[in-house]
Amino acid sequence: MYIYWDTKWHIWSDNITKVMLSRSAQSLGYILNKNSKYADIMQEKLSSIYDFLIENRAYNKELQEKYYKSLVLSHNNIEDKITSLLYEIANTQSQPKIDNLSKFYRFIYEDQEALTSFQKFVERISNKASVLYYDLYHGLKNCDGRGPKTSALFVKTMFHLHNKNYDARLKLWRDAPVNISANDCLFLPVDSVIIAIFKKIENKSWTFTSINKEISKYYNGNEIEVWDDLWFWGFITQKVENKERILEWNPNKYWSMNESNKDPIVIKTIEEKSKIFLSLLI
């Protein structure tokens, strides 16, 4: 009697297990299929945005080059030029931690020689002899007063100054890489502007890390630098009303940038292109 009941129990238990496993497999299949569809949609949207950025590089490049010249060419030696960039980029933080930043500046001023080459600067901030932009980023990120966004922004700036696409007078370090090698990488300087763009693409909680991770699934090397143009198009197509971020052409934002091209024909062209850009986010 006991043996017979036990056998039936096991048979019944096995059937339940099979049903549960079958349902689990179906659920897993649904999840995988759903994730696959999401990945396809995201990849398609990112591809469309990337193509737009490639086609319209000239507008942000013109602005960036004017900005870099105002910071770099006004100084005579490399040390002052690098220091100018460090100060300016740190001040892009909405709430810079002055006490921590002052520690960083004191640290930098203690060894001015470290500002004269890429490798020396990386070694100064990370104790690592390297000429990788990846190590420059992580070295800065670990310094007082620096975060992921400002570190990525400085690294992106240094890459611009040395990738031979900008005025040759902006080049500062002889040993700075011209391209992003296979064992190196850039990080997109993600801020609230870029987060708002990705939230429009998919309404979820995006961060510096999750956005860089998403982009790096499909793009790498020098391609990441192209994505920096996303900030330009995002900045001029956003405004805040009643604490809500609204995405639309914002001429006031465009005019607020000293280096933006003020030619009426150019502005009209950028306005039309901004509408195309916004349509790609939907």
Helices and strands as residue ranges (DSSP letters): H 2-55, H 57-72, H 78-90, H 98-109, G 112-116, H 118-126, H 133-141, H 148-162, G 168-170, H 192-201, H 208-216, H 223-226, H 229-235, E 238-241, E 244-247, H 251-256, H 264-279
